[in-house]
Amino acid sequence: MATTTTTATGNADPPPPSPSPASSKTGFLKTCFNGVNALSGIGLLSIPYALSQGGWSSLAIFLAIAIVCCYTGILLQRCMEASPLVTTYPDIGALAFGRRGRLAVAIFMYLELFLVAVDFLILEGDNLHKLFPDAGFHVGGLHVSAKQGFVLAATLAVLPTTWFSSLGVLAYVAAGGALASVVLVASVMWVAVFDGVGFHERGRLVHWAGLPAAVSLYSFCFSGHAVFPMIYNGMKDRKKFPMVLFICFLVSTLSYGFMGIIGYLMYGDVLMSQVTLNLPSGKVSSKIAIYTTLVNPLTKYALVVTPIAEAIEGALGVRKSRVLCVLVRMAIVVATAIVALSVPFFADVVALTGALLSCTATMLLPSLCFLRVRAKVGSKKLWMETEACVCIVVVGAAIVVLGTYSSVKQIVQRLK
């Protein structure tokens, strides 16, 4: 029987997972693939819409959020280095604020990851519906619309990918996701340059009414912090983690920014929640973009769902049972499908995720936890570092309040 250990917070908790064998650790390149895969993806589709909501001046906010999120990712690493018992994001909360801190971090972290998985399924339904709008069918006396049917099909497609737990295996899937992102950007560019769409829209400098939605969507683009501890612990050389973060954020920021700019120049204020939904249906390049978009959820769903599954498996004590672990992951997948079918509003769900959950997990919690952990371990306090963390908390709190109100209001109006 496993004995309990006492964490740095003084609380009795289950022992941390035993270190992974060296053969299962990921090298620098694989870790970068996992990091880029965690950061980039469906945000590529919504970033043009976000830019149309906020206007050209909101690009400055986008860059600021990228820099802040990269910095707070390093703060998480420094928190983990403070205690060898800290291996997960909730462990960081426990080290900083005790059992309540663990609970708070876990709630925000796992709910964020869950809604990201929901967003994946909504995306699949939207884009497949654009390709095959008349694919609805009947099951008995129940009519299943094309979009609902495609959400169910996507659910079945992603299910097997959740059965892998090794980051080394997931890294190969992640490499496919990175390649899919490159193909997606290239396809949209092809539509603009060679298929007659062009770059004729001028856009607006600022759109005040849409700024809360834009900032929420920007925050969502860099919501990889919940996965960072798992990626960090899976590295062969953890000292290279800051460099991995820098590369991942640089690649993601450039790809997001480029896609946002070309999409806004192509379609301006008539942009839909996903740029692929604006593309002309009859063009081969459009179909390539849409089919590539459909690959992304398949390559990212498992990386997002794995932390949730591992937490539930640990709480239930079933990690050694392969069958029970598979059942747990199946239950999570089914739950995401139910939510995706109930609230199929991509932009609004992404905005809610970005404002309430991503911003909390990427800005508020890392800064608050770092300040608390630093005070506990007696590290030297640098006033610039403290001021930076306080500013991040204040700005992050404003984004949470304004962005959440805006996105919830939109969802309620759509459900009426």
PLY file of the C-alpha trace (Angstrom):
ply
format ascii 1.0
element vertex 416
property float x
property float y
property float z
element edge 415
property int vertex1
property int vertex2
end_header
0.00 0.00 0.00
1.36 3.41 -0.93
2.09 5.70 1.98
1.15 9.36 1.99
3.72 12.09 2.00
3.49 15.58 3.38
3.93 18.38 0.91
5.66 21.67 1.56
2.27 23.06 2.53
1.95 20.67 5.44
-1.01 18.82 3.94
-1.08 15.05 3.60
-1.44 14.20 -0.07
-0.89 11.18 -2.29
2.76 10.68 -3.19
3.94 12.31 -6.38
4.22 10.05 -9.38
7.51 8.24 -9.64
9.98 9.72 -12.10
9.54 8.53 -15.62
12.32 6.35 -17.00
14.89 8.16 -19.10
13.66 6.42 -22.23
10.27 8.12 -21.88
11.72 11.62 -21.47
11.52 14.00 -24.41
14.45 15.81 -25.99
14.62 19.47 -26.91
13.01 19.16 -30.35
10.15 16.92 -29.22
9.50 19.23 -26.29
9.28 22.19 -28.65
6.76 20.29 -30.77
4.67 19.59 -27.68
4.90 23.22 -26.57
3.99 24.70 -29.95
1.21 22.16 -30.24
-0.18 23.22 -26.86
-0.11 26.92 -27.80
-1.08 27.01 -31.44
-4.02 25.46 -33.17
-7.62 26.59 -33.30
-6.50 30.05 -32.27
-5.21 30.37 -35.84
-8.79 30.20 -37.05
-10.24 32.73 -34.60
-7.39 35.27 -34.59
-8.61 37.10 -37.75
-12.08 37.39 -36.16
-10.47 38.66 -32.95
-8.57 41.30 -34.92
-11.78 42.37 -36.67
-13.44 42.75 -33.27
-10.69 44.92 -31.78
-9.24 46.71 -34.81
-5.61 47.15 -35.86
-4.57 48.84 -32.62
-5.49 45.67 -30.69
-2.39 44.02 -32.16
-0.40 45.88 -29.48
-2.53 44.15 -26.83
-1.97 40.83 -28.59
1.81 41.23 -28.41
1.64 42.32 -24.77
-0.40 39.23 -23.85
2.13 36.99 -25.62
5.05 38.50 -23.68
3.19 38.32 -20.36
2.18 34.69 -20.88
5.73 33.67 -21.78
6.97 35.36 -18.60
4.34 33.71 -16.40
5.29 30.35 -17.92
8.79 30.91 -16.53
7.23 31.83 -13.17
5.59 28.40 -13.09
8.98 26.78 -13.66
10.49 28.75 -10.78
7.64 27.64 -8.52
8.29 24.01 -9.45
11.98 24.39 -8.71
11.15 25.51 -5.16
10.16 21.98 -4.09
10.87 18.51 -5.51
7.34 17.47 -4.51
5.80 19.92 -6.99
5.07 18.12 -10.25
1.72 19.54 -11.45
-0.02 22.90 -11.71
-2.31 22.09 -8.71
0.84 21.20 -6.73
2.03 24.76 -7.35
-1.24 26.08 -5.92
-0.83 23.82 -2.88
2.75 24.96 -2.31
1.62 28.58 -2.43
-1.74 28.57 -0.67
-2.26 25.12 0.81
-5.21 22.84 0.12
-7.43 25.72 -0.99
-4.79 26.78 -3.47
-4.65 23.28 -4.91
-8.43 23.20 -5.28
-8.63 26.65 -6.90
-5.89 25.92 -9.41
-7.33 22.50 -10.23
-10.81 23.91 -10.87
-9.62 26.61 -13.25
-7.03 24.41 -14.92
-9.20 21.41 -15.64
-12.24 23.45 -16.60
-10.11 25.41 -19.06
-8.74 22.25 -20.63
-12.22 20.75 -20.76
-13.65 23.76 -22.63
-10.71 23.77 -25.03
-11.57 20.17 -25.87
-15.20 21.26 -26.37
-14.00 23.99 -28.74
-12.19 21.36 -30.80
-15.40 19.42 -31.36
-17.42 22.54 -32.22
-14.74 23.46 -34.75
-14.99 20.04 -36.37
-18.75 20.33 -36.67
-18.63 23.84 -38.16
-16.06 23.07 -40.84
-17.45 19.69 -41.88
-20.89 21.29 -42.09
-19.46 23.87 -44.52
-18.15 21.07 -46.73
-21.25 18.86 -46.47
-24.24 21.05 -45.50
-26.85 18.42 -46.40
-25.43 15.50 -44.43
-28.18 15.36 -41.79
-29.86 12.04 -41.04
-32.55 10.39 -38.91
-32.12 7.84 -36.14
-35.53 6.39 -35.47
-37.76 9.39 -35.00
-34.86 11.70 -34.04
-33.39 14.12 -36.59
-29.66 14.66 -36.32
-28.46 17.78 -38.17
-25.31 17.72 -40.28
-23.38 19.74 -37.72
-24.49 17.52 -34.83
-23.61 14.41 -36.79
-20.14 15.72 -37.53
-19.56 16.58 -33.87
-20.41 12.96 -33.02
-18.12 11.69 -35.78
-15.27 13.88 -34.51
-15.82 12.51 -31.02
-15.31 8.97 -32.28
-12.22 10.06 -34.23
-10.41 11.67 -31.27
-11.27 8.92 -28.80
-8.38 6.55 -29.68
-5.81 9.36 -29.41
-6.64 9.78 -25.71
-5.41 6.27 -24.92
-1.75 7.30 -25.24
-0.14 8.62 -22.07
3.50 8.93 -23.16
4.62 12.41 -24.15
7.11 10.78 -26.49
4.23 9.23 -28.44
2.18 12.43 -28.30
5.16 14.38 -29.66
4.85 12.60 -33.01
1.16 13.48 -33.08
2.13 17.04 -32.13
4.54 17.24 -35.06
1.59 16.48 -37.31
-0.30 19.33 -35.68
2.55 21.76 -36.29
2.69 20.73 -39.95
-1.09 21.13 -40.24
-0.82 24.71 -38.95
1.77 25.55 -41.62
-0.42 24.06 -44.36
-3.45 25.99 -43.05
-1.68 29.36 -43.22
-0.28 28.55 -46.68
-3.73 27.56 -47.96
-5.35 30.79 -46.75
-2.54 32.76 -48.39
-3.13 30.86 -51.64
-6.83 31.78 -51.55
-5.91 35.44 -51.19
-3.14 35.59 -53.79
-4.22 33.14 -56.48
-7.96 32.58 -56.05
-9.06 36.15 -56.46
-9.90 37.18 -52.90
-6.95 39.55 -52.50
-6.13 41.95 -49.68
-8.60 44.75 -50.34
-10.08 45.39 -46.89
-8.69 48.28 -44.86
-10.30 47.45 -41.51
-10.59 49.81 -38.57
-7.96 51.27 -36.27
-9.97 50.49 -33.15
-13.37 48.99 -32.40
-14.15 49.75 -28.76
-17.34 47.69 -28.54
-15.56 44.53 -29.68
-12.37 45.04 -27.67
-13.40 42.79 -24.71
-14.08 39.91 -27.10
-10.80 40.52 -28.94
-8.74 40.50 -25.73
-10.52 37.34 -24.55
-9.71 35.58 -27.81
-6.09 36.77 -27.66
-5.81 35.34 -24.14
-7.12 32.02 -25.38
-4.37 31.85 -28.01
-1.68 31.45 -25.34
-3.50 29.15 -22.93
-0.90 26.40 -22.61
0.07 26.89 -18.97
-2.02 24.00 -17.67
0.08 21.65 -19.80
3.48 23.30 -19.13
4.24 21.40 -15.87
3.61 18.08 -17.63
5.87 19.14 -20.52
8.53 20.41 -18.08
8.55 17.15 -16.10
8.81 15.17 -19.33
12.02 16.89 -20.44
15.42 15.21 -20.42
17.14 18.54 -19.72
14.86 20.82 -17.71
17.37 23.67 -17.73
16.40 24.28 -21.36
12.74 24.90 -20.49
13.01 28.73 -20.72
14.49 28.40 -24.19
11.72 25.99 -25.14
9.15 28.54 -23.92
10.80 31.35 -25.86
10.84 29.34 -29.09
7.27 28.13 -28.64
5.90 31.61 -27.93
7.92 33.16 -30.75
6.67 30.63 -33.30
3.09 30.87 -32.05
3.06 34.66 -31.93
4.42 34.99 -35.46
1.98 32.44 -36.88
-0.99 33.95 -35.03
-0.07 37.48 -36.02
0.49 36.61 -39.68
-2.80 34.73 -39.93
-4.68 37.52 -38.19
-3.30 40.21 -40.48
-3.86 38.40 -43.77
-7.34 37.26 -42.71
-8.37 40.81 -41.72
-6.99 42.21 -44.97
-8.93 39.58 -46.90
-12.37 39.87 -45.29
-12.37 42.85 -42.93
-15.40 43.26 -40.69
-17.36 40.42 -42.32
-15.05 37.80 -40.82
-16.83 34.84 -39.25
-15.75 33.09 -36.04
-13.39 30.87 -38.07
-11.66 32.24 -41.15
-12.18 28.94 -42.98
-15.93 29.62 -42.95
-15.29 32.73 -45.09
-13.29 30.89 -47.75
-14.96 30.25 -51.14
-16.42 26.74 -51.10
-15.55 25.72 -54.64
-11.80 26.30 -54.52
-9.32 23.46 -54.01
-7.20 25.65 -51.72
-10.23 26.31 -49.53
-10.90 22.61 -49.20
-7.27 21.99 -48.31
-7.50 24.67 -45.60
-10.68 23.18 -44.18
-9.42 19.60 -44.29
-6.20 20.72 -42.62
-8.27 22.46 -39.97
-9.98 19.17 -39.29
-6.60 17.56 -38.54
-5.73 19.96 -35.71
-8.24 18.66 -33.14
-7.09 15.11 -33.83
-3.50 16.10 -33.02
-4.21 18.28 -29.99
-7.19 16.76 -28.24
-5.17 14.11 -26.40
-2.55 16.59 -25.16
-5.33 18.75 -23.71
-7.35 15.93 -22.16
-4.42 13.97 -20.67
-3.95 16.17 -17.55
-7.68 15.89 -16.74
-7.61 12.13 -17.19
-4.49 11.69 -15.07
-6.01 13.76 -12.25
-9.19 11.68 -12.22
-7.26 8.41 -12.47
-5.09 9.47 -9.54
-8.08 10.52 -7.44
-9.84 7.21 -8.12
-6.67 5.16 -7.65
-7.02 3.37 -11.00
-3.76 4.34 -12.69
-2.54 0.73 -12.71
-5.69 -0.53 -14.44
-5.48 -0.03 -18.19
-9.16 -0.83 -18.67
-10.36 1.64 -16.03
-8.08 4.36 -17.40
-9.57 3.88 -20.85
-13.09 4.11 -19.37
-12.19 7.35 -17.58
-10.93 8.89 -20.81
-13.98 7.71 -22.69
-16.20 9.41 -20.12
-14.30 12.69 -20.54
-14.64 12.54 -24.33
-18.38 11.86 -24.08
-18.82 14.78 -21.68
-17.07 17.19 -24.06
-19.32 16.01 -26.89
-22.47 16.67 -24.84
-21.39 20.25 -24.09
-20.37 20.84 -27.72
-23.80 19.76 -28.88
-25.56 21.89 -26.26
-23.65 25.16 -26.78
-22.36 25.09 -30.40
-21.19 28.73 -30.56
-17.48 28.60 -31.36
-16.44 32.25 -30.98
-18.44 32.81 -27.81
-17.24 29.62 -26.12
-13.64 30.41 -27.07
-14.03 33.97 -25.75
-15.49 32.69 -22.47
-12.67 30.18 -22.15
-10.09 32.88 -22.85
-11.49 35.50 -20.49
-12.59 33.50 -17.45
-10.28 30.49 -17.54
-7.27 31.07 -19.79
-6.56 34.52 -18.40
-6.85 33.20 -14.85
-4.59 30.22 -15.54
-2.02 32.15 -17.58
-1.86 35.51 -15.77
-3.48 35.60 -12.33
-2.56 32.23 -10.82
1.12 32.07 -11.93
1.79 35.59 -10.61
-0.03 35.10 -7.31
1.51 31.68 -6.72
5.01 32.91 -7.51
4.76 35.85 -5.11
3.51 33.54 -2.35
6.08 30.81 -2.98
8.91 33.32 -3.12
7.84 34.73 0.24
7.63 31.24 1.77
11.06 30.04 0.65
12.68 33.36 1.53
14.06 34.13 -1.91
15.51 37.55 -2.58
12.78 39.99 -3.55
13.38 42.16 -6.60
11.12 45.18 -6.69
10.82 45.15 -10.49
9.72 41.52 -10.38
7.15 42.27 -7.71
5.79 45.27 -9.58
5.53 43.23 -12.77
3.54 40.49 -11.03
1.18 43.00 -9.38
0.56 44.74 -12.72
-0.16 41.40 -14.38
-2.68 40.54 -11.66
-4.49 43.89 -11.99
-4.67 43.77 -15.79
-5.62 40.09 -15.75
-8.45 40.71 -13.31
-9.85 43.44 -15.57
-9.76 41.08 -18.57
-11.52 38.36 -16.56
-14.38 40.64 -15.50
-14.98 42.47 -18.79
-14.35 39.51 -21.07
-16.49 37.09 -19.08
-19.41 39.52 -18.98
-19.19 40.12 -22.73
-19.00 36.43 -23.71
-21.71 35.24 -21.32
-24.01 37.98 -22.60
-23.46 36.80 -26.18
-24.11 33.15 -25.32
-27.33 33.96 -23.46
-28.59 36.02 -26.39
-27.85 33.19 -28.85
-29.63 30.61 -26.69
-32.84 32.66 -26.58
0 1
1 2
2 3
3 4
4 5
5 6
6 7
7 8
8 9
9 10
10 11
11 12
12 13
13 14
14 15
15 16
16 17
17 18
18 19
19 20
20 21
21 22
22 23
23 24
24 25
25 26
26 27
27 28
28 29
29 30
30 31
31 32
32 33
33 34
34 35
35 36
36 37
37 38
38 39
39 40
40 41
41 42
42 43
43 44
44 45
45 46
46 47
47 48
48 49
49 50
50 51
51 52
52 53
53 54
54 55
55 56
56 57
57 58
58 59
59 60
60 61
61 62
62 63
63 64
64 65
65 66
66 67
67 68
68 69
69 70
70 71
71 72
72 73
73 74
74 75
75 76
76 77
77 78
78 79
79 80
80 81
81 82
82 83
83 84
84 85
85 86
86 87
87 88
88 89
89 90
90 91
91 92
92 93
93 94
94 95
95 96
96 97
97 98
98 99
99 100
100 101
101 102
102 103
103 104
104 105
105 106
106 107
107 108
108 109
109 110
110 111
111 112
112 113
113 114
114 115
115 116
116 117
117 118
118 119
119 120
120 121
121 122
122 123
123 124
124 125
125 126
126 127
127 128
128 129
129 130
130 131
131 132
132 133
133 134
134 135
135 136
136 137
137 138
138 139
139 140
140 141
141 142
142 143
143 144
144 145
145 146
146 147
147 148
148 149
149 150
150 151
151 152
152 153
153 154
154 155
155 156
156 157
157 158
158 159
159 160
160 161
161 162
162 163
163 164
164 165
165 166
166 167
167 168
168 169
169 170
170 171
171 172
172 173
173 174
174 175
175 176
176 177
177 178
178 179
179 180
180 181
181 182
182 183
183 184
184 185
185 186
186 187
187 188
188 189
189 190
190 191
191 192
192 193
193 194
194 195
195 196
196 197
197 198
198 199
199 200
200 201
201 202
202 203
203 204
204 205
205 206
206 207
207 208
208 209
209 210
210 211
211 212
212 213
213 214
214 215
215 216
216 217
217 218
218 219
219 220
220 221
221 222
222 223
223 224
224 225
225 226
226 227
227 228
228 229
229 230
230 231
231 232
232 233
233 234
234 235
235 236
236 237
237 238
238 239
239 240
240 241
241 242
242 243
243 244
244 245
245 246
246 247
247 248
248 249
249 250
250 251
251 252
252 253
253 254
254 255
255 256
256 257
257 258
258 259
259 260
260 261
261 262
262 263
263 264
264 265
265 266
266 267
267 268
268 269
269 270
270 271
271 272
272 273
273 274
274 275
275 276
276 277
277 278
278 279
279 280
280 281
281 282
282 283
283 284
284 285
285 286
286 287
287 288
288 289
289 290
290 291
291 292
292 293
293 294
294 295
295 296
296 297
297 298
298 299
299 300
300 301
301 302
302 303
303 304
304 305
305 306
306 307
307 308
308 309
309 310
310 311
311 312
312 313
313 314
314 315
315 316
316 317
317 318
318 319
319 320
320 321
321 322
322 323
323 324
324 325
325 326
326 327
327 328
328 329
329 330
330 331
331 332
332 333
333 334
334 335
335 336
336 337
337 338
338 339
339 340
340 341
341 342
342 343
343 344
344 345
345 346
346 347
347 348
348 349
349 350
350 351
351 352
352 353
353 354
354 355
355 356
356 357
357 358
358 359
359 360
360 361
361 362
362 363
363 364
364 365
365 366
366 367
367 368
368 369
369 370
370 371
371 372
372 373
373 374
374 375
375 376
376 377
377 378
378 379
379 380
380 381
381 382
382 383
383 384
384 385
385 386
386 387
387 388
388 389
389 390
390 391
391 392
392 393
393 394
394 395
395 396
396 397
397 398
398 399
399 400
400 401
401 402
402 403
403 404
404 405
405 406
406 407
407 408
408 409
409 410
410 411
411 412
412 413
413 414
414 415
